[in-house]
Amino acid sequence: MGKTQVSEKDKPDLDRLEAIVKKHQRIGTAALASESGIDPTRIRNLLNNHSFRVIKETDPNSPPGPIPADLWVYKPTMEDIARPHHATKR
């Protein structure tokens, strides 16, 4: 399933989640929910359906069980990659 455009109502929450994941680089759903104050189900829906900057992985350190824990990983954009090196666009 492809990503869909985020609504104006959901954009602030999505931006906040992406900023938190970017700050940590890798963060679990529980920690992300605690830091953002957003429900874990809403976090999964927003990031899975709308975010191009954050990808979901299975947390290798999660305890064994029927549902593995999600680990959210920040995927830098070309702009993020170029910024620290002061690269210029051509």
C-alpha positions in Angstrom: 0.0 0.0 0.0 1.4 3.4 -1.0 1.6 6.5 1.1 -1.3 8.9 1.0 -1.5 12.7 1.5 -1.9 13.7 5.1 -4.8 15.9 6.0 -4.3 19.4 7.5 -5.8 18.1 10.8 -3.2 15.3 11.0 -0.2 17.3 9.8 0.9 18.7 13.2 0.9 15.3 14.8 2.8 13.7 11.9 5.4 16.6 11.9 5.8 16.1 15.7 6.3 12.4 15.4 8.8 12.7 12.5 10.8 15.3 14.6 10.9 13.0 17.6 12.1 10.0 15.5 14.7 12.2 13.8 16.0 13.3 17.2 16.4 9.7 18.4 17.2 8.1 14.9 15.6 4.9 16.2 12.7 4.7 18.7 10.1 2.2 19.7 6.4 2.8 19.6 6.0 2.8 23.4 8.7 5.4 23.9 7.4 7.5 21.0 3.9 7.4 22.5 5.3 8.5 25.9 7.3 11.4 24.5 4.7 12.6 22.0 1.5 12.0 24.0 -0.1 10.4 20.9 -1.9 7.0 21.1 0.2 4.1 19.7 -2.5 3.1 17.2 -2.6 6.6 15.9 1.2 6.7 15.7 1.2 3.5 13.6 -1.5 4.8 11.3 0.2 8.2 10.7 3.7 6.9 10.1 2.7 3.8 8.1 0.2 5.7 5.9 1.7 9.1 5.5 5.4 9.4 6.4 8.1 9.2 3.7 10.8 10.1 6.3 10.2 7.3 8.9 10.2 3.6 8.2 9.1 0.7 10.4 11.3 -2.1 11.3 10.8 -5.0 13.8 12.7 -4.4 17.0 15.2 -7.2 17.3 15.3 -6.7 21.1 11.6 -7.1 21.7 10.5 -10.0 23.8 9.2 -13.0 22.0 5.5 -13.0 21.5 2.8 -13.1 18.9 3.2 -9.4 18.0 6.8 -8.1 17.6 7.4 -4.5 18.7 7.7 -1.8 16.1 10.9 0.2 15.8 10.7 3.5 14.0 13.8 4.6 12.0 14.4 8.0 10.5 15.4 7.8 6.9 17.2 11.0 5.9 16.1 12.9 2.9 18.5 14.2 0.2 18.2 17.6 1.8 19.2 16.2 5.3 22.2 14.4 3.8 23.5 17.4 1.9 23.0 19.9 4.7 25.9 18.8 7.0 28.3 18.7 4.1 27.3 22.1 2.8 26.8 20.5 -0.6 25.0 22.5 -3.3 22.3 21.5 -5.7 23.1 21.6 -9.4 
